[in-house]
Amino acid sequence: MDLDQINKPDRAHLKPAHVDHVARALISLTREVCVLTDRVAVLEQVLDDKGINVSQAVESHQPNEAQTAQIKERTQRTINAVTSALYDT
């Protein structure tokens, strides 16, 4: 499933039988978001303790074409993993 299909679905994605899969995917994603949020906060603090304030630089960063392509690829892999979990494929 690609980004366009996720953002503009042409059909209902879930059926009642998918509720357990949705719950597992939601819990998994929530766990991952918490871990990543904690790691970013720790990384920013460690760098700040060393006199390197990266928070503003990260907020204002504009990715180049190569970075944008990498971001799109990682996003697609994540979407594929989540939709696989939802549909148990």
N, C-alpha and C positions, 0 to 999 in steps of 0.2 A: 504494500500500500504506500503510495507516495504522498508528499505534502499536500498537493492539490486535492487529493481525495479526502484527506483528513480535514482540511480547512473548508471544503465545499462538498460534503457528502451528497451523493445522489440517491442514497437509500438509508434506512435506519441501520445503524451499526450493530445494535445489540438486541438479542432476544432474551426472554425470561430465563432461558437455560444458561445464559452467560453471567448471571449475577455473581456466582461464586468466583468466576474468573476475574470479574471486575473488582471484587473485594480484594483478591490476592494481588492483582496488579496495583491497585490503589495503595495497599499497605507496603508493597515493595517500593513503589515510587516515593512514598512518604519517607520511608527509611533512608533511601538513597539521597533524597533532598536534604534531610537532616544531617547525614554524614558529610555531604559536600559543603553545606552551609557552615558546619563546625570547622571543617578543614580550611576553608577559605578564611574564616575569622581568625583561626590560629596562625595561618600563614601571614596574614596581614599584620597581626600583632608581633610575630617574630621579626618580620621585616621592620616594623615600626620601632621595635626595641633596638634594632641595629642602625636606626637613623634613616631608614628608607621607607617613606610614606608612599605606598602604591595605590591606596584607595582611590584618590582623585585621578591618577593616571589610568587606572582600569576603567573608571566611569567615563572618561572622555576619549578612550581609545577608539579609533576607527579602523577596522580590519581592512587589509588590502585584498586583492582578488584571490590570492592563494589561500589566505586565512578564511575568507568568506566561503570558498569551496570546501575547505576542511570542516568548517562549522556546519555547512549544509550536509556534508557526508555523515558527520557524527550525529546530527539531528535525525537524519533518515534512519541510521542504525538504531537509535533509541526508539523511534516510532515503530520500526519493524519489531523490535524486541517486545514492546508494550502490546502491539496489536497481536503478536503471536501468543502472548500470555492471555489476552482477552479471548481469543478464539481457540486457545489450547491446541495450537498447531505446531 
